[in-house]
Amino acid sequence: MNTPPSERLGTGTPRLSLNRWTFRTTPIQEFLEVAASQGIDAVGLWRQDVAEVGLDALRRRVDDAGLRVSTVCRGGFLTSSADADRAAALEDNRRAIDETAGLGAPTLVLVVGGVDKADKDIIGARSRVAEAIAELAPYAEERGVTLSLEPLHPMFAADRAVVSTIDQALDIAEASGSPAAGVVVDTYHVWWDPYLERAVQRAAQADRLFSYQVCDWNLPLAAEPLHSRGYMGDGYIDFPSITRMIKDAGYTGDIEVEIFNEEVWATPADAVAKIIADRFTELVLPHA
């Protein structure tokens, strides 16, 4: 396995990682330079950056900026009932695992996929996810990569993720029989769960808590609800409480800020990074 993030923390803003999609409209090189200039030493990257720049070239850019990669987004979309589509998804996820290893990142985040409209069978879709993770996890383990299943808020079950809770994700991870399968806790998607604290403890006890991502839940919801993610402190999420849950579970790795928001994307990248660092230092870090 790669060295865990908790053993590779640098000297920048402690524990903070910037997710690439928070800076979706910023060119990749500018994003890396902004992170480094703000004293932030970790970034979460997306596969679109690999497609644009090339794997080896992107790794060089990250290294040259003095940064490391906390996560890679994203794999998944494993719910199709068609054999050909399933085979293609498995192959794409193997490529995603290889890219994650090539970037030196410890974990690949997976959005598992929504209901297949061909059969509208959500239970069957979850079963297909479990089968796929059981097949992919040994491949990831061989390459020193973990698979972080990301539960999404239930409103995204139709099109993005039939897995909505940490417990559901853990059921799938544990059924794989591999230590390479686990979960990411993303506050936007799980803050509402009345069993969240118990589920976080369960993940930690099983050594399957691989990543922690933060952003706020803003209202009113945007026309695209996924874009209602906001700066910590702007919405309804109790970051001190959830972060203490994560700390009490023993997690000491990177805490990644992942915001999808049109206004944020329209703001200069250095200003966004500064706001994030300030909010992180105020609302998250003291409880981590």
Helices and strands as residue ranges (DSSP letters): G 5-7, E 16-19, G 20-23, H 28-37, E 42-46, H 47-53, H 55-64, E 68-76, H 83-102, E 107-111, H 122-142, E 146-149, G 154-156, H 166-175, E 181-186, H 187-190, H 196-205, E 209-214, E 216-217, G 225-228, E 229-230, H 239-248, E 255-257, H 262-265, H 269-279, I 280-284, G 285-287
